[in-house]
Amino acid sequence: MNNPDQLTPIRVRFAPSPTGYLHVGGARTALFNYLLARSTGGKFLLRIEDTDLERSTPEMVQAILDGLTWLGLSWDGEPIFQSENRPAHVAAANHLLEEGKAYRCFCSKEILDAKREKAEQEGRAYRYDGTCRNLNAEEIESRILKGEASVVRFKTPTEGVTRFKDIVRKQVDVTNSEIDDFVILRSDGSPVYQLAVVVDDMAMEITHIIRGEDHISNTPKQILLYLALGGKPPKFGHVPLILGADGKRLSKRHGATSVLAFSERGILPEAMFNFLALLGWSAKDNQEFYQPEEIIARFQPSGFNNTGAVFDEDKLQWVNARHIRQLDIQRLKQTVRPYFIQNDLGDIYDAAGEDFNTKALLLLQEKMRTLLEFVSFGKYFWVDPVAYSDEALERYFSDPATLHNLEAIASGLNDCAVFESSPIEGVIRETAETLNVKAAVLIHPVRVALTGFHVSPSLFDMMAVLGKETCLRRLQNAVVYLKK
Ligand code: GLU
């Protein structure tokens, strides 16, 4: 994408609070900012908003970095820790005080709570009433000397309109008189989010901010702070929140929301990248399957859409299956190995050898929707089934003739000199003729005997990969089972 309205390179940031894992919503915010940077040759910076020291932990910081790294969202430079910038935040508040753009407020919590309650009872929206907005210098001085606690409030203009052209939606206009004289420094001297974020974004020379629409009410306040501090506000874009299939905001109730949990479940990072990019953005080419670099190449802010972004688990699996099919065999082998290890099959997987694993994975690759399925479903390539699925039993093991049919197949296969796909098929079709049944009557129970399931990749190809000994052993196990 070229960048006609911008002479300086785009600088964006992802600014997570490390009070939780990198969840799907945060990952999508990071991704959109990343795309804006990478598609324009700009910078994608990372700022950890760790000012809530009680709730921020180093483990969560690491989990966020791990989540971004897994998704392939590499950031430029070192991460910035917001807590380290506190002196700059306080200095900015003092500067605003000196310039008369902010003021000390001594109203106690009790007084403010009572006023808020009254407003609620009267059905009015509560806003600070400006009691301390025009205190004179002596009074302020003497109250401070008396040790009265105070906060610093921003002196919001009482007139005019704060306006911005949102990158995602249309123009947003907010009448300044609707905006509170919001607090910028708490009574303990700590800066609030609105101030910290603006001071840091100015210092980092951020040009664009893409974030969730839950931040839209912060934006006018932040623009006013920019202007009061002599800065040029960045361009803002607010993307619709991600909803679950039930139309409610995506949360833990909907299952996994941390991106790394998707990795554990066998989603490929490029599939997650692809899927998240389409939650609120499209290239308008009716395509749904892209590699990350294609998305970067096609990315245009005009592709943002303002309609609800629904997290559709089936679609994620569909996209993942397509990405799995694109993997070259070397990467597939490496990528599935940890899932075998996690499921205590690492040694068996390694012992099976390169050649066998290649053949087995190539057959499974066409069918699997997640990397975990290579193990949870496809493990029959490596270990004999220990049970048959209920559906398989009901559909294909309930006919009393099955026992005899499987014995006939086993004996035919035993005589099969070249154990390859087409001779194997020949044996099964000849046996069907001899028994005077359709081939399908044999094929399905054989599949169940060999895999434990009623579906699998192409049976004859699979049998060739499993080898004669394994096939005969499993048929024999099924015969024993059916005799019971
Ligand atoms: N730390 C804030 C959050 O996680 C950042 C919001 C912003 O982008 O300004 O929501």
Residues whose N, C-alpha, C, O or C-beta is under 5 A from the ligand:
A	BS01	LIG	A15 P16 S17 E49 V197 R211
